[in-house]
Amino acid sequence: MVPQATTISAVRAATDVPVDDVLRALADGDARTVVAFVATRPEVSLDQLAGVVVGASVAGEDRIATPAEHDRTAVKLHHDTLPRLEDCGFLAYDRAERRVTDADVPEPIVAFLEVDRDDDAS
């Protein structure tokens, strides 16, 4: 099945956040990786997300991510990426617990990121 194209109108209808804010948030590759991941796993720790994001950033390279890269990614997620995504209403981030406690990614965003929600989220 070929997915339908996501339109600005569909994004506007699916969220109360201005479309420009959504587009700014999703302009960052790390943010797109987070949104795609939490679309199928609505509860996840900051450490797990940092591992996913840093792993995606080195995918295709002939190396593994360093602990320093993981730590820098966790700091960026904690202070920048996750609060921006929370402002868009895509997830709830508990700063004290350092975990995403709930994710509700609108269907047009899921389609845009080509996330298969039917995949096993284990």
Secondary structure, 3 states (H helix, E strand, C coil): CCCCCCCHHHHHHHCCCCHHHHHHHHCCHHHHHHHHHHCCCCCEEHHHHHHHHHHHHHCCCCCCCCHHHHHHHHHHHHHHHHHHHHHCCCEEEECCCCEEEEECCCHHHHHHCCCCCCCCCC
